[in-house]
């Protein structure tokens, strides 16, 4: 059986009531279907649509819910004898309906007749949208391209999911606690590991042991200049920095997203520490600023300014830091945005495009230093965002003839060569915006370089352990 506590059930009912206040029309949300890995019977692990999970709370395969006036109707098929043979006893439609607090429950085949005129949100995969289109007898497009009532539904759900309720925050804390423990285990494993894959295994073992799963493809690499590196075969050398961007996802689908960078040897070199402290200064400055009403774009620009100022102090950049940021010179080394929304999705609601990340009326900049900003809204209490500045030496940027020409006068290329061994550094935490400021949900994982060194070199008896929720 699926299982929801009384508290979670009440939270889900409150969410459905709040949706009815903003969207007083029928809406149909879909869990989705398993995706084949290479043939139908070998599927990827199923992950229900986050919009479905937000209101239903259960990761049910091949189901849909109809929401209207705060009530929920469930549509799903009972398990077949074949499914029971291969997967064991499974809950019936009526059992699931009871767990959800559904007003009624029907086979999925009856949805078509009862969903005419209902708004919906397109699933991420094309095959899922094709099924939606067939059942609703109309075209269902990707969520980011929604129009009419579908778009109004998207906007209503975005407004709800931007501000996390107590149930969501509890889940985010649980994912954060497991993630902190995973990172500590990874640091400890580095002392004896010979390859990236062994550190990754140590980190993901902690996540799986706590009945959670990785919230995204883990990044555990000595090539931190590759922003979304998903290769784990490189050997660990004493002079390397290891960048680990690893987060857990709770059983109800809520994500953590944390990055730390540490020296394989257990001690930062002078050049590594100098650049690490620049990134840390940017990270700390953003967290100091984070509170309701502050524009997230201002956090990004503050991080860019701190990085530019630090690189000027090191002699890598030349000029006034504010002017360097205006010229986007910092983006040679910090090309991405300083973070994003976090919730049921690790990039929360990014399936709806910039409708979630950008306030109404705002569009992405075409500037080199702002084009990858994922979030451009004023912060509000209940939001959870990541803060993740970085320094990277990306060959495709630094060797680009146009960029070399554009920034020839403000980059001391000879001085930069002295830091060639520092490929990538990122420091990332998950931050809850409170009514008066913010709380770092992942604060139990240190960021100071001396503390990082201690975690890499401490004994196996204490490494990787931290208090976890039950």
C-alpha positions, 0 to 999 in steps of 0.5 A: 500500500501507499501510505500518507500520514494524516498530516500529509493528507491534510496538507494535500487537501489544503493545496487543492482548496487553494488551487480552487480559489485561484482556478475555479474550473475543472483541471486534470493532472497526470502522473505519467507512465514509465519510460522504456530504457531500451525495450518496454519491459526494461523501464527507467525508474518511474517518477510521477509528474511534480504537478500531480505529486503536489496535489496527490502526494503519491507516485502512482503510475498511469493515473490522473486526477480531476480537481474541481472546487477542492475535490479530487476524482481519481482515474486509474486502472486496477492492477492486472494479474500479469502486473501482480505476478511480476511486481507483487500485490499492488493497491487497488483503485479504491485503496488508492482513492481512500489514501488520496481522500478522493470523492470518487474513483473510476477506470482511466478509460472513463476519464475522456467522458468526464474531462471535456473542457478541463484544463491540463498541463502537458507531460514532459515526454512526447509519448505522454502528451500523445496519450493525453491528447488522445484521451482529451480529444485535443492537442496537448502541448509542452507546458511552456507552450500552453495557451488559454485555460491550460496557461491559466492553470499553469500560472495558478499552480506556479503561484502556489508552488512558489511559496512552500507550505509546512509539509513541503518544508519538512520534506525539503529538510529531510532531503537536505539532511540526507544530502549533507550526510552523503557529502560528508561520506564522499569527502571521507571516501576520497582519502582511499578512492582512486577514481571519481566513481568510487566517491560517487558510489559512497555518496549515493550509497548514503542516499539509497540507504535512507530510502531516498534517490538522487534528485538528478544525475550526480556530478562528481568530477575532477573536471569541474569546468564541465558544468554538468559533467556526468562521467566518473572514470577519471583517476583522482590525483593528489593535486586535483580538486573534486567537485561534487554536485549531489542531492537527494530526493525524498520518497514524496519527491522533494529535492535537495541540491548541494555542491561542495569542492574539496582537495583530493589530497585533503589540503588546498594548495595556495592557488586553490584556496585563493580561488575557493575563498573568492567563490565563498565570499560570493556565496556568503554575500548572497546569503547575507542579502537574501530576504523577502523583497530582495530581487534574486537578480541582485543576488546574482549581480552581487555574486558576480561583483564579489567574484570580479573583485576577488579576481582583480585582487588576484591580478587575473582581472584588471579594472573596476569590479563594477565596470567589469560586471557591466562588461560581463567580464566575470562571466568568462569564469562564472557563466551561469546564474547564481541559482534557481528555485528548489522544490519538487523539481531540482530546478523547480517547475522548469518544465513550464519554462520561464513562467515560474522563474521569471516574474510576469513581464520579464524576459531573459537577457541576451547579455553574456553575463545574464543569459543563463539566469534561471530566476528573476523574481523578488524573493518571498517568504516560503521560497527555497532557492539555491545559492551556487556561485562558481569559478571555472576555466572552460576552454571553450570560453577562454580559447574563443577568439571573439572572447579573447579579443573582447576581453583582451585588455581586462584579463591578465592572461599570463597571470591566469596561467598560474592558476591553470590547475584550478579547473572548477569550483562551486559552492552551493547551498539550499536556502529557505526565505523566511519572513525576516531573512533566510535559513540555510537548510544545508548549513550542517555541511561546512563551507570554510576551507579549513572545515572542508579539509578536516572532513576530508582527512577525519577518521572513518569512524565519524565521517559521513554521520549527521543527525537524520530525520526518522 
